[in-house]
Amino acid sequence: MAERAEVVFVDGVRTPFGRAGEKGMYWNTRADDLVVKALIGLMERNPGVPPERIDDVAIAATTQTGDQGLTLGRTAALLAGLPKSVPGFAIDRMCAGAMTAVTMMGSSIGFGAYDLAIAGGVEHMGRHPMGFGADPNPRFLSERLVSEDALNMGATAERIHDRFPSYTKERSDRFALRSQQKVAAAYSAGNIQPDLIPVATRSESGWGLATRDEAPRPDTTLEGLSTLRTPFRSHGRVTAGNASGLNDGASACLLASGATAKELGLGVKMTMTSFAFAGVEPEVMGLGPVPSTEKALRKAGLSITDIGLFELNEAFAVQVISFLDHFGIDDEDPRVNEYGGAIALGHPLASSGVRLMNQLARQFESHPEVRYGLTAMCIGLGQGGSVIWENPHFNKKAAKR
């Protein structure tokens, strides 16, 4: 059996994330056009990649219908002008769609079947709300396989609060405030903009250009957060302020084998070390990244202390807090979500995995003392996904300092 090929993350991009709904900037933009924009932007940024050499295109979406259906990987590849010889497919693992696209394409490269691949995701939650048109099997409830609110993500977050009384609403609000502040600081420092692909938008007032995320609220205060209503439960703890919103957006990244990257003279932003997915009770789906991270660490022969940077998807503040608490990491640890997260930026479900990777890759450049980083997220229906990455800029001398 041949040795596993090295899997490298060459580059990743995304569209700015919009607010879902009629008032959002992408209300009149097709879902497939969002991902096509991301693909074109990715290829333009990497002119050294011969398009005909791309072995496959995997594009994720949670609600695969209408302009978000029809085997997105193939249709988006054709619409983006990739050669007709390049195949593609669609994929769904709810929130971890793009993450799963990356791990599947990475596995294909590691196995030696592929040299170059594109992975990404799109979610237009304005056009396609989560679960819209789905018909869950009645056995789920009749046989009590899951509780009635297991499909309501906000209700699952409330259950984590129930299970761990130390995870108070104040703690969630404080975490959410920090996310908003960190995103504002990252924008000020120019750390978010380099990976955004502008998108033309159309509204009643005419044409526009989306160049930054629509959801962040830099003027958020703790007082303001404390007064928000709790839609999932009266006197609950989960609010619109300490959870990610409903969003539209797309992402895409380029993966290669180490040998192919070298042959084509491509830059390497990260190297894939290991990954894992795991299942938990659907009622507390936010706990999913805990077992998936333990599994990924075990596969890599690493421990949590080896991880120097964390990009954790902030579906809900309490969900990230549960992860940090399990691994003994402080809520304010500077290694965690340095540029802020989904509470401020938004979470267009299937596209978020690559956003985490883009942010980690950029942080690796400015942290040569860090050897390993983690991207992790919770997934609807009770799952977690984790990918461990190695920093190509790692410097032992910097680490010792």
C-alpha positions in Angstrom: 0.0 0.0 0.0 1.4 3.4 -1.0 2.0 5.9 1.7 -0.7 8.6 2.3 -0.2 11.7 0.2 0.2 15.0 2.0 -3.0 17.1 1.8 -2.5 20.9 1.7 -4.9 23.8 1.9 -3.8 26.1 -0.9 -6.3 28.9 -0.6 -9.8 29.7 0.5 -12.3 32.4 -0.2 -15.9 33.3 0.6 -18.5 35.9 -0.4 -19.4 38.5 2.3 -22.2 36.9 4.4 -25.6 38.6 4.1 -28.6 38.7 6.4 -31.3 36.3 5.2 -34.7 37.6 4.2 -36.2 40.4 2.1 -34.1 43.1 3.7 -30.9 41.1 3.2 -28.4 42.2 0.5 -28.7 38.8 -1.4 -32.5 38.6 -1.5 -32.5 39.0 -5.3 -29.3 36.9 -5.8 -29.5 33.3 -6.7 -27.9 30.8 -4.4 -25.9 29.1 -7.2 -24.7 32.5 -8.4 -23.2 33.1 -4.9 -21.1 29.9 -5.1 -20.2 30.5 -8.7 -18.8 33.9 -7.6 -16.7 32.2 -5.0 -15.4 29.6 -7.5 -14.4 32.3 -10.1 -12.7 34.4 -7.4 -10.8 31.3 -6.1 -9.5 30.5 -9.6 -8.6 34.1 -10.4 -6.5 34.2 -7.3 -4.6 31.1 -8.3 -3.7 31.6 -11.9 -1.0 28.9 -11.6 -3.7 26.2 -11.3 -4.5 24.6 -14.7 -8.3 24.4 -14.6 -8.3 21.1 -16.5 -6.2 19.5 -13.7 -8.9 19.9 -11.1 -10.1 16.4 -10.3 -13.4 17.2 -8.6 -15.6 19.9 -7.2 -17.7 19.2 -4.0 -20.2 21.9 -3.1 -22.4 21.5 0.0 -25.9 22.9 0.7 -28.3 21.9 3.5 -31.5 22.5 1.7 -30.9 21.2 -1.8 -33.9 22.5 -3.8 -34.6 25.2 -6.3 -31.5 27.3 -7.1 -29.6 25.4 -4.4 -30.3 22.0 -6.0 -29.3 20.1 -9.2 -26.0 18.7 -8.1 -24.4 22.0 -7.2 -20.7 20.9 -7.6 -21.3 20.1 -11.3 -23.6 23.0 -12.1 -21.5 25.6 -10.3 -18.3 24.3 -12.0 -19.9 24.7 -15.4 -21.3 28.1 -14.6 -17.9 29.2 -13.3 -16.3 28.3 -16.6 -14.3 25.3 -15.5 -13.7 22.8 -18.3 -16.5 20.4 -19.0 -14.1 17.6 -18.2 -14.1 18.6 -14.5 -16.7 16.6 -12.6 -18.6 17.8 -9.5 -21.2 16.7 -6.9 -23.4 18.0 -4.1 -23.1 17.1 -0.4 -25.1 17.6 2.8 -24.1 17.5 6.4 -26.1 20.4 7.5 -23.8 23.0 9.2 -20.7 21.0 8.4 -21.4 20.7 4.7 -18.3 22.6 3.5 -16.2 21.0 6.2 -17.3 17.6 5.0 -16.6 18.6 1.4 -13.1 19.5 2.5 -12.5 16.3 4.4 -13.9 14.1 1.5 -11.7 15.9 -1.1 -8.8 15.8 1.3 -9.3 12.0 1.8 -9.4 11.5 -2.0 -6.1 13.4 -2.3 -4.6 11.5 0.6 -5.6 8.2 -1.0 -3.8 9.2 -4.2 -6.9 9.4 -6.4 -6.9 13.1 -6.8 -4.2 15.8 -7.1 -6.3 19.0 -7.0 -9.8 19.5 -5.8 -12.2 22.3 -4.9 -14.5 22.1 -1.9 -17.0 24.6 -0.6 -20.6 25.3 0.4 -23.5 27.7 0.0 -26.6 28.5 1.9 -29.3 31.0 1.0 -31.4 30.9 4.1 -33.5 33.7 2.8 -34.7 31.6 -0.1 -34.3 28.2 1.5 -34.9 28.2 5.3 -33.4 25.2 7.1 -35.7 22.1 6.8 -38.0 23.8 4.4 -40.0 21.2 2.5 -38.5 18.3 4.4 -40.7 15.5 5.6 -39.2 13.9 8.7 -40.2 10.3 9.2 -43.1 10.0 11.7 -41.1 7.2 13.5 -38.8 9.8 14.9 -41.5 11.0 17.3 -43.8 7.9 17.5 -40.9 5.7 18.6 -39.4 8.5 20.6 -36.1 8.3 18.7 -35.7 12.1 19.3 -37.6 14.6 21.2 -40.0 16.9 19.4 -37.7 19.9 19.7 -34.5 18.1 18.5 -34.9 19.7 15.1 -35.2 23.2 16.7 -31.5 24.3 17.1 -32.4 27.0 19.6 -34.2 24.5 21.8 -31.2 22.2 21.7 -29.0 25.2 22.9 -31.5 25.8 25.8 -31.1 22.2 26.8 -27.3 22.6 27.2 -28.0 25.5 29.5 -30.3 23.2 31.4 -27.8 20.5 31.7 -24.9 22.7 32.9 -26.2 25.4 35.3 -22.8 27.1 35.4 -23.4 28.1 31.7 -25.5 31.2 32.6 -27.1 33.6 30.2 -24.7 36.3 31.4 -21.7 34.1 30.4 -23.2 33.5 27.0 -23.9 37.3 26.5 -20.3 38.1 27.6 -19.0 35.6 25.0 -21.2 37.1 22.3 -20.1 40.6 23.1 -16.4 39.5 22.7 -17.2 38.0 19.3 -18.7 41.3 18.1 -15.6 43.2 19.4 -13.1 40.8 17.9 -14.8 40.9 14.5 -14.7 44.7 14.6 -11.0 44.6 15.5 -10.3 42.1 12.7 -12.0 44.3 10.2 -10.1 47.3 11.4 -6.8 45.4 11.1 -7.7 44.2 7.6 -7.7 40.5 8.5 -11.1 39.6 7.1 -11.2 41.5 3.8 -8.4 39.6 2.0 -10.5 36.4 1.7 -13.8 38.1 0.6 -14.9 38.0 -3.0 -17.1 41.0 -3.8 -20.6 40.2 -5.2 -22.9 42.4 -7.3 -26.3 42.9 -5.6 -29.6 44.2 -6.8 -32.3 45.9 -4.8 -35.2 48.4 -5.3 -32.6 51.2 -5.0 -30.5 49.7 -7.9 -27.3 47.8 -8.2 -24.7 47.6 -5.4 -21.6 45.7 -4.4 -21.3 43.5 -1.4 -17.8 43.9 0.0 -18.2 43.2 3.7 -20.4 41.1 6.0 -23.8 42.5 6.7 -24.5 41.0 10.1 -21.9 42.4 12.5 -23.1 44.8 15.2 -20.0 46.6 16.5 -22.1 48.8 18.7 -23.3 45.8 20.8 -23.3 46.3 24.5 -23.8 43.9 27.4 -26.8 45.9 28.6 -28.4 45.7 25.2 -27.8 41.9 25.1 -29.3 41.4 28.5 -32.7 42.9 27.4 -33.2 40.7 24.2 -36.1 38.3 24.3 -35.7 34.5 24.5 -37.7 33.2 21.5 -37.2 29.5 22.2 -38.5 29.5 25.7 -40.1 32.0 28.1 -37.4 33.1 30.6 -34.9 31.2 28.5 -31.2 32.0 28.0 -30.7 31.8 24.2 -31.3 35.1 22.3 -30.7 36.6 18.9 -27.7 38.3 20.5 -25.9 35.2 21.8 -26.6 33.0 18.7 -25.7 33.1 15.1 -28.3 34.6 12.8 -29.9 33.4 9.6 -27.6 34.2 6.7 -26.8 33.9 3.0 -23.3 33.2 1.7 -20.9 30.9 -0.1 -17.3 29.7 0.3 -14.8 27.7 -1.7 -11.3 26.4 -1.2 -8.5 24.7 -3.2 -6.9 21.6 -1.9 -3.9 19.8 -3.4 -1.4 17.0 -2.7 1.9 18.3 -1.4 3.6 17.0 -4.5 1.2 18.8 -6.9 1.5 22.1 -5.0 5.2 21.8 -5.3 5.1 20.9 -9.0 2.8 23.9 -9.8 4.5 26.3 -7.4 1.4 26.9 -5.3 1.5 28.4 -1.9 0.6 26.3 1.1 -1.5 27.9 3.8 -2.1 24.7 6.0 -1.6 21.0 5.9 -4.4 18.6 7.0 -3.3 16.5 9.9 -6.5 14.6 10.9 -10.2 14.9 11.0 -13.2 13.3 12.7 -17.0 13.4 12.9 -19.0 12.1 15.8 -22.6 11.7 16.9 -24.3 12.8 20.1 -27.9 13.0 21.3 -29.8 15.2 18.8 -31.4 17.1 21.8 -28.0 18.5 22.7 -26.4 18.7 19.3 -24.1 21.6 20.4 -22.0 19.1 22.4 -21.0 17.4 19.2 -17.5 19.0 18.7 -16.3 17.5 22.0 -16.2 13.8 20.9 -15.3 14.7 17.3 -12.3 16.7 18.6 -11.2 13.9 21.0 -11.4 11.5 18.1 -9.4 13.7 15.7 -6.7 14.3 18.4 -6.5 10.6 19.1 -6.1 9.8 15.3 -3.3 12.5 15.1 -1.5 11.3 18.3 -2.0 14.7 19.8 -3.5 16.2 22.9 -5.6 19.4 23.4 -2.5 21.1 24.7 -0.8 20.7 21.3 -3.5 23.0 19.7 -2.3 26.6 19.6 -5.3 28.2 17.7 -9.0 27.3 17.7 -11.6 28.3 15.1 -14.9 27.1 16.7 -18.1 27.9 14.9 -20.3 30.0 17.1 -23.7 28.5 16.3 -24.6 29.5 19.9 -22.4 31.0 22.6 -23.4 28.2 25.0 -22.3 25.6 22.5 -18.7 27.0 22.3 -18.7 27.5 26.1 -19.5 23.8 26.5 -16.5 22.9 24.4 -14.1 25.2 26.2 -15.3 24.0 29.6 -14.8 20.4 28.7 -11.2 21.0 27.6 -10.4 23.4 30.5 -10.0 26.5 28.3 -11.0 29.9 29.5 -13.9 31.8 27.8 -11.5 34.6 27.1 -8.5 32.5 25.9 -6.8 34.5 23.1 -6.2 31.3 21.1 -9.9 31.0 20.6 -11.6 32.7 17.6 -9.1 35.5 17.4 -11.1 37.2 14.6 -14.5 36.6 16.2 -17.0 34.2 14.9 -20.5 33.4 13.6 -22.4 35.2 16.4 -21.1 38.4 14.7 -20.3 37.3 11.1 -23.3 35.0 10.5 -23.6 31.3 9.8 -24.9 30.4 6.3 -25.0 26.7 7.3 -23.2 24.6 4.7 -20.7 27.4 3.8 -19.3 28.1 7.3 -16.6 25.3 7.5 -14.4 27.0 4.9 -14.8 30.4 6.7 -13.3 28.8 9.8 -10.4 27.4 7.7 -9.8 30.8 6.0 -9.5 32.5 9.4 -7.2 29.8 10.8 -5.0 29.9 7.7 -4.6 33.7 8.1 -3.8 33.4 11.8 -1.2 30.8 11.1 0.8 33.4 9.1 1.0 35.7 12.1 1.6 32.9 14.7 4.8 31.1 13.7 5.0 29.9 17.3 1.9 27.7 16.8 2.2 24.3 15.2 -1.3 23.0 15.2 -4.8 24.6 14.9 -8.3 23.2 15.0 -11.5 24.0 13.1 -14.6 22.5 14.7 -18.3 22.9 14.6 -21.6 21.4 15.9 -24.0 19.9 13.4 -27.8 19.6 13.4 -29.3 16.2 14.4 -26.6 15.7 17.0 -23.2 15.6 15.4 -19.8 17.3 15.6 -17.0 17.8 13.1 -13.3 18.6 13.7 -10.3 19.1 11.5 -6.7 19.5 12.8 -4.3 21.5 10.6 -0.6 22.0 10.8 1.0 25.4 10.3 3.6 25.6 7.5 5.0 28.8 9.0 5.8 27.0 12.3 9.2 28.0 13.7 10.7 26.1 16.6 12.6 29.1 17.8 9.4 31.2 17.9 7.7 28.4 19.8 10.4 28.3 22.5 10.1 32.1 23.0 
